[in-house]
Amino acid sequence: MERGRPGLRRRHGGDAAGGEPSPALGLAFALIAAFGVGVTTITIRQIGRTEGTQTTVLWFSLLSILATGLLMPFYGQAHPAHVWLILVALGIFGGTAQILLTASLRYAAVSVVVPFDYVQLLWAVLLGWLLFAQRPVPTTWIGGAAIIAGGLYTLYREHKLGREKARTAPLL
């Protein structure tokens, strides 16, 4: 048991405070995050019907800053200059990605947009390999191929449905 913050907590395989990584905890966080991303994606799609991309991204960003800013007094720490450069780059890439994702959800159905969100896995593998010499294991390639196949099938299906709608649409 550990004392240090109000209440008691047990350590099961570590935590973000310096213990050993816990795959079960990582999986739990990933599942909760996936739920949150799903809710966010559907909500952005709905809001996109009445609000512009810039407005949606502005409010999303401001409310995210507020929510995470509340934790700063408890978990915030000073960063060296090189880390600030990395954080600025992350902000630029992440902000640009959020603007583009919000715009894409305004013009296309979630079922069309979301499979392409998985392309980030391919970028992560490629950049991890090139920048950090992290060679992907064979299951990564198999999973990547399955994701690409699913995305291509979705593109084909949506294209085919679009042609069928055009063929069966009334002339007047």
Backbone as numpy.savetxt, mean C-alpha at the origin, in Angstrom:
# Nx Ny Nz CAx CAy CAz Cx Cy Cz
8.06 -11.01 31.90 7.21 -9.84 31.90 8.10 -8.61 31.90
7.57 -7.58 31.36 8.36 -6.36 31.25 7.56 -5.20 31.84
8.21 -4.42 32.67 7.60 -3.19 33.16 8.34 -2.06 32.48
7.70 -1.02 32.22 8.38 0.08 31.56 7.36 1.07 31.03
6.22 0.59 30.70 5.12 1.45 30.29 3.97 1.09 31.19
2.95 1.90 31.24 1.82 1.56 32.09 1.31 0.15 31.79
1.08 -0.60 32.80 0.61 -1.97 32.63 1.77 -2.93 32.41
1.43 -4.17 32.21 2.42 -5.21 31.97 2.23 -5.75 30.57
3.31 -6.22 29.98 3.15 -6.87 28.69 4.14 -8.02 28.62
3.73 -9.05 27.96 4.60 -10.21 27.76 5.25 -10.09 26.40
6.41 -10.64 26.31 7.10 -10.67 25.02 6.97 -12.08 24.45
6.40 -12.14 23.26 6.31 -13.41 22.54 7.12 -13.27 21.27
8.38 -13.59 21.31 9.19 -13.53 20.10 9.61 -12.14 19.71
9.42 -11.16 20.55 9.93 -9.83 20.27 8.88 -8.87 19.76
9.30 -7.62 19.64 8.42 -6.58 19.12 9.25 -5.48 18.51
8.61 -4.42 18.10 9.31 -3.32 17.44 10.24 -2.57 18.38
10.13 -2.81 19.66 10.95 -2.08 20.63 12.34 -2.68 20.78
12.72 -3.61 19.93 14.08 -4.12 19.99 14.20 -5.61 20.17
13.10 -6.33 20.33 13.18 -7.77 20.47 13.38 -8.43 19.12
13.44 -9.74 19.12 13.58 -10.49 17.88 12.31 -10.34 17.05
12.44 -10.35 15.73 11.25 -10.24 14.88 10.30 -11.40 15.10
9.02 -11.12 15.03 7.99 -12.13 15.21 7.20 -12.28 13.91
7.35 -13.40 13.19 6.59 -13.59 11.96 5.08 -13.53 12.19
4.60 -14.07 13.30 3.16 -14.05 13.58 2.67 -12.61 13.77
3.45 -11.81 14.47 3.08 -10.41 14.67 3.13 -9.67 13.33
4.13 -9.95 12.53 4.23 -9.34 11.20 3.03 -9.70 10.34
2.61 -10.96 10.39 1.44 -11.40 9.62 0.18 -10.71 10.12
0.03 -10.60 11.42 -1.15 -9.93 11.98 -1.19 -8.47 11.53
-0.07 -7.78 11.61 -0.02 -6.39 11.16 -0.35 -6.28 9.67
0.17 -7.22 8.87 -0.08 -7.20 7.42 -1.57 -7.41 7.13
-2.22 -8.31 7.84 -3.65 -8.55 7.63 -4.48 -7.33 8.02
-4.13 -6.70 9.13 -4.84 -5.49 9.55 -4.61 -4.37 8.53
-3.38 -4.24 8.06 -3.06 -3.22 7.06 -3.83 -3.49 5.76
-3.93 -4.75 5.35 -4.66 -5.09 4.12 -6.13 -4.69 4.24
-6.71 -4.92 5.41 -8.09 -4.50 5.64 -8.20 -2.98 5.52
-7.27 -2.27 6.16 -7.28 -0.81 6.09 -7.11 -0.28 4.68
-6.22 -0.90 3.91 -6.02 -0.48 2.52 -7.27 -0.76 1.70
-7.93 -1.89 1.95 -9.17 -2.21 1.25 -10.25 -1.18 1.52
-10.44 -0.84 2.77 -11.43 0.18 3.14 -11.07 1.52 2.50
-9.79 1.88 2.56 -9.34 3.14 1.97 -9.57 3.16 0.46
-9.25 2.08 -0.22 -9.40 2.02 -1.67 -10.86 2.20 -2.09
-11.76 1.48 -1.43 -13.18 1.60 -1.75 -13.68 3.00 -1.44
-13.26 3.56 -0.31 -13.69 4.91 0.07 -13.18 5.95 -0.92
-11.92 5.84 -1.34 -11.37 6.78 -2.33 -12.16 6.68 -3.63
-12.53 5.48 -4.03 -13.32 5.30 -5.25 -14.66 6.02 -5.12
-15.32 5.88 -3.97 -16.62 6.52 -3.76 -16.49 8.04 -3.72
-15.50 8.53 -2.99 -15.29 9.98 -2.88 -14.92 10.58 -4.22
-14.21 9.82 -5.05 -13.79 10.30 -6.37 -14.93 10.65 -7.29
-16.13 10.20 -6.97 -17.30 10.54 -7.79 -17.71 11.99 -7.62
-17.41 12.56 -6.45 -17.84 13.94 -6.19 -16.69 14.90 -5.91
-15.53 14.38 -5.54 -14.40 15.23 -5.19 -13.26 15.03 -6.18
-12.46 16.06 -6.37 -11.30 15.97 -7.25 -10.15 15.22 -6.60
-9.21 14.81 -7.41 -8.05 14.07 -6.93 -7.27 14.88 -5.90
-7.03 16.17 -6.20 -6.24 17.01 -5.30 -6.92 17.14 -3.94
-8.23 17.33 -3.93 -8.96 17.47 -2.67 -8.88 16.19 -1.85
-9.09 15.07 -2.50 -9.05 13.78 -1.80 -7.67 13.53 -1.20
-6.63 13.75 -1.99 -5.26 13.51 -1.50 -4.91 14.49 -0.38
-5.33 15.74 -0.51 -5.06 16.73 0.54 -5.65 16.29 1.87
-6.93 15.93 1.88 -7.57 15.53 3.13 -7.02 14.21 3.66
-6.75 13.28 2.76 -6.15 12.00 3.17 -4.81 12.25 3.85
-4.00 13.11 3.26 -2.67 13.41 3.82 -2.77 14.14 5.15
-3.62 15.15 5.22 -3.76 15.91 6.47 -4.25 15.03 7.61
-5.24 14.20 7.34 -5.76 13.34 8.39 -4.75 12.25 8.78
-3.96 11.79 7.82 -2.90 10.82 8.14 -1.83 11.46 9.02
-1.46 12.70 8.70 -0.48 13.41 9.52 -1.01 13.60 10.94
-2.28 13.96 11.05 -2.87 14.14 12.38 -2.85 12.83 13.17
-3.28 11.75 12.53 -3.34 10.45 13.22 -1.96 9.98 13.67
-0.98 10.08 12.78 0.37 9.62 13.16 1.08 10.64 14.03
0.75 11.91 13.87 1.37 12.95 14.69 1.05 12.81 16.16
-0.10 12.23 16.46 -0.46 12.02 17.86 0.50 11.05 18.56
1.16 10.21 17.80 2.10 9.24 18.37 3.52 9.79 18.52
3.79 10.92 17.88 5.15 11.48 17.90 5.72 11.69 19.30
4.95 12.24 20.24 5.54 12.45 21.57 6.00 11.15 22.24
5.39 10.03 21.86 5.71 8.76 22.50 6.78 7.96 21.75
6.79 8.06 20.43 7.68 7.22 19.63 8.64 8.00 18.74
8.49 9.31 18.65 9.34 10.11 17.78 10.79 10.13 18.25
11.70 10.31 17.32 13.12 10.40 17.65 13.81 11.27 16.62
14.95 11.81 17.00 15.73 12.64 16.08 16.40 11.75 15.05
16.55 12.28 13.84 17.17 11.51 12.76 18.40 12.24 12.24
19.43 11.50 11.84 20.59 12.14 11.20 20.19 12.66 9.81
21.03 13.54 9.26 20.73 14.20 7.99 20.46 13.21 6.85
21.25 12.14 6.75 21.05 11.20 5.64 19.69 10.50 5.72
19.20 10.29 6.94 17.88 9.67 7.10 16.79 10.65 6.65
16.99 11.94 6.93 16.02 12.94 6.47 15.94 12.96 4.95
17.07 12.80 4.28 17.06 12.75 2.81 16.25 11.55 2.32
16.42 10.43 2.98 15.66 9.23 2.61 14.17 9.47 2.87
13.83 10.07 4.00 12.43 10.35 4.33 11.80 11.31 3.33
12.54 12.32 2.90 12.03 13.26 1.89 11.77 12.51 0.58
12.71 11.66 0.18 12.52 10.87 -1.05 11.30 9.96 -0.93
11.14 9.33 0.23 9.96 8.49 0.45 8.68 9.30 0.36
8.70 10.50 0.92 7.54 11.38 0.85 7.19 11.75 -0.58
8.20 12.05 -1.37 7.96 12.42 -2.77 7.40 11.22 -3.55
8.05 10.07 -3.43 7.56 8.88 -4.14 6.18 8.46 -3.63
6.01 8.44 -2.31 4.72 8.04 -1.75 3.60 9.00 -2.08
3.89 10.30 -2.02 2.88 11.30 -2.37 2.47 11.21 -3.83
3.45 11.05 -4.70 3.15 10.90 -6.13 2.33 9.64 -6.38
2.70 8.55 -5.73 1.95 7.30 -5.88 0.51 7.48 -5.40
0.31 8.19 -4.28 -1.04 8.40 -3.76 -1.88 9.22 -4.73
-1.29 10.26 -5.32 -2.01 11.07 -6.30 -2.42 10.22 -7.50
-1.49 9.43 -8.01 -1.78 8.60 -9.18 -2.80 7.51 -8.87
-2.71 6.89 -7.69 -3.68 5.87 -7.31 -5.06 6.48 -7.16
-5.14 7.64 -6.53 -6.43 8.31 -6.36 -7.04 8.65 -7.71
-6.22 9.17 -8.62 -6.72 9.49 -9.97 -7.17 8.22 -10.69
-6.41 7.14 -10.58 -6.79 5.91 -11.28 -8.11 5.37 -10.77
-8.36 5.47 -9.46 -9.61 4.98 -8.89 -10.80 5.85 -9.30
-10.52 7.07 -9.69 -11.59 7.95 -10.15 -12.07 7.54 -11.54
-11.15 7.01 -12.36 -11.47 6.71 -13.75 -11.69 5.23 -14.05
-11.28 4.35 -13.17 -11.42 2.91 -13.43 -11.96 2.21 -12.19
-12.60 1.08 -12.41 -13.16 0.30 -11.31 -12.04 -0.26 -10.43
-12.37 -0.48 -9.17 -11.40 -1.03 -8.22 -10.87 -2.37 -8.73
-11.75 -3.18 -9.32 -11.32 -4.50 -9.80 -10.29 -4.41 -10.92
-10.24 -3.28 -11.60 -9.24 -3.08 -12.66 -7.95 -2.52 -12.08
-8.06 -1.59 -11.13 -6.90 -0.88 -10.60 -6.09 -1.74 -9.63
-6.75 -2.41 -8.72 -6.06 -3.09 -7.62 -5.06 -4.16 -8.08
-5.36 -4.97 -9.11 -4.32 -5.93 -9.52 -2.99 -5.27 -9.90
-3.04 -4.06 -10.40 -1.80 -3.38 -10.77 -1.07 -2.85 -9.54
-1.76 -2.78 -8.43 -1.12 -2.40 -7.18 -0.08 -3.45 -6.80
-0.28 -4.69 -7.25 0.67 -5.76 -6.95 1.99 -5.60 -7.69
2.03 -4.74 -8.68 3.28 -4.50 -9.40 4.33 -3.96 -8.43
3.87 -3.34 -7.33 4.83 -2.85 -6.34 5.69 -3.98 -5.79
5.15 -5.19 -5.74 5.94 -6.33 -5.28 7.10 -6.60 -6.24
6.83 -6.49 -7.52 7.89 -6.70 -8.50 8.97 -5.63 -8.37
8.54 -4.38 -8.18 9.51 -3.30 -7.98 10.32 -3.53 -6.71
9.66 -3.97 -5.65 10.37 -4.22 -4.39 11.42 -5.32 -4.56
11.06 -6.38 -5.28 12.01 -7.46 -5.52 13.18 -6.96 -6.36
12.86 -6.26 -7.45 13.91 -5.77 -8.34 14.85 -4.79 -7.64
14.28 -3.82 -6.93 15.11 -2.83 -6.23 15.88 -3.46 -5.08
15.26 -4.41 -4.37 15.98 -5.13 -3.31 17.18 -5.88 -3.86
17.00 -6.46 -5.04 18.09 -7.19 -5.69 19.19 -6.25 -6.15
18.79 -5.16 -6.82 19.79 -4.24 -7.38 20.48 -3.37 -6.33
19.72 -2.89 -5.34 20.29 -1.95 -4.37 20.88 -2.63 -3.13
20.31 -3.76 -2.73 20.73 -4.37 -1.47 21.23 -5.81 -1.63
21.37 -6.27 -2.86 21.86 -7.63 -3.15 21.03 -8.71 -2.46
19.72 -8.49 -2.35 18.81 -9.48 -1.77 18.23 -10.31 -2.91
18.82 -11.47 -3.13 18.36 -12.33 -4.22 17.02 -12.96 -3.87
16.07 -12.88 -4.79 14.76 -13.49 -4.52 14.82 -15.02 -4.54
14.05 -15.63 -3.68 13.97 -17.09 -3.63 13.02 -17.56 -4.73
13.07 -18.84 -5.11 12.21 -19.33 -6.20 10.72 -19.08 -5.98
10.25 -19.19 -4.74 8.82 -18.96 -4.51 8.42 -17.52 -4.82
9.35 -16.59 -4.71 9.07 -15.20 -5.07 8.77 -15.11 -6.56
9.56 -15.80 -7.38 9.33 -15.79 -8.82 8.00 -16.45 -9.17
7.68 -17.54 -8.49 6.41 -18.24 -8.76 5.23 -17.34 -8.39
5.31 -16.73 -7.21 4.24 -15.82 -6.79 4.12 -14.62 -7.72
5.25 -14.08 -8.15 5.23 -12.95 -9.08 4.58 -13.32 -10.39
4.87 -14.52 -10.90 4.26 -14.97 -12.15 2.74 -15.11 -11.99
2.30 -15.64 -10.85 0.86 -15.77 -10.60 0.18 -14.40 -10.55
0.83 -13.44 -9.91 0.28 -12.09 -9.82 0.19 -11.45 -11.20
1.23 -11.59 -11.99 1.23 -11.02 -13.34 0.13 -11.68 -14.18
0.01 -13.00 -14.09 -1.02 -13.71 -14.85 -2.42 -13.22 -14.45
-2.64 -13.03 -13.16 -3.93 -12.52 -12.69 -4.22 -11.12 -13.22
-3.21 -10.26 -13.21 -3.38 -8.91 -13.73 -3.67 -8.90 -15.22
-2.96 -9.74 -15.97 -3.19 -9.82 -17.42 -4.58 -10.37 -17.72
-5.02 -11.36 -16.94 -6.37 -11.90 -17.13 -7.41 -10.82 -16.86
-7.21 -10.04 -15.81 -8.16 -8.96 -15.50 -8.21 -7.96 -16.64
-7.06 -7.58 -17.17 -7.03 -6.67 -18.32 -7.81 -7.25 -19.50
-7.57 -8.51 -19.81 -8.25 -9.18 -20.91 -9.76 -9.19 -20.67
-10.16 -9.59 -19.47 -11.59 -9.69 -19.14 -12.27 -8.33 -19.24
-11.66 -7.28 -18.69 -12.26 -5.95 -18.74 -12.33 -5.44 -20.17
-11.31 -5.73 -20.96 -11.32 -5.31 -22.37 -12.45 -6.02 -23.11
-12.60 -7.32 -22.86 -13.65 -8.10 -23.52 -15.03 -7.62 -23.07
-15.21 -7.36 -21.79 -16.50 -6.85 -21.29 -16.81 -5.50 -21.90
-15.81 -4.67 -22.06 -16.01 -3.35 -22.68 -16.48 -3.47 -24.11
-15.91 -4.42 -24.87 -16.33 -4.63 -26.26 -17.75 -5.17 -26.31
-18.11 -6.10 -25.40 -19.46 -6.66 -25.39 -20.48 -5.60 -25.04
-20.16 -4.71 -24.10 -21.08 -3.62 -23.75 -21.30 -2.71 -24.95
-20.22 -2.40 -25.66 -20.33 -1.53 -26.83 -21.19 -2.19 -27.91
-21.06 -3.51 -28.09 -21.82 -4.23 -29.10 -23.30 -4.30 -28.76
-23.64 -4.41 -27.46 -25.04 -4.57 -27.05 -25.69 -3.27 -26.64
-24.98 -2.16 -26.67 -25.56 -0.88 -26.27 -26.58 -0.43 -27.31
-27.69 0.17 -26.85 -28.69 0.67 -27.80 -28.11 1.80 -28.65
-28.56 1.87 -29.89 -28.06 2.89 -30.80 -28.59 4.28 -30.47
-29.77 4.36 -29.92 -30.34 5.68 -29.61 -30.35 5.97 -28.17
